[in-house]
Amino acid sequence: MKIRAFFFAIYMCIFVLNVWLITLLVGVFFNIFPSLK
């Protein structure tokens, strides 16, 4: 049971990091793209 909770915590950390990275990339893309037009 402890191992399952441990893996769940790791999975949640990875998920949060992925969401944060995607949000950051989208923000950078929309900041750079209008200036390229």
C-alpha positions in Angstrom: 0.0 0.0 0.0 2.9 2.4 0.8 4.5 1.6 -2.6 1.2 2.4 -4.4 0.9 5.7 -2.6 4.5 6.5 -3.4 4.1 5.8 -7.2 0.8 7.8 -7.1 2.7 10.8 -5.6 5.4 10.5 -8.3 2.7 10.3 -11.0 1.0 13.4 -9.7 4.3 15.3 -9.6 5.0 14.4 -13.2 1.4 15.3 -14.3 1.6 18.7 -12.6 5.1 19.4 -14.2 3.7 18.4 -17.7 0.7 20.7 -17.3 3.0 23.6 -16.2 5.4 23.0 -19.1 2.6 22.9 -21.6 1.1 26.1 -20.2 4.6 27.8 -20.3 5.2 26.7 -24.0 1.7 27.9 -25.1 2.3 31.2 -23.4 5.7 31.6 -25.0 4.3 30.6 -28.4 1.5 33.1 -28.2 3.9 35.8 -27.1 6.3 35.2 -30.0 3.9 34.3 -32.8 2.2 37.7 -33.1 5.5 39.5 -33.3 6.5 37.2 -36.3 3.5 38.3 -38.4 
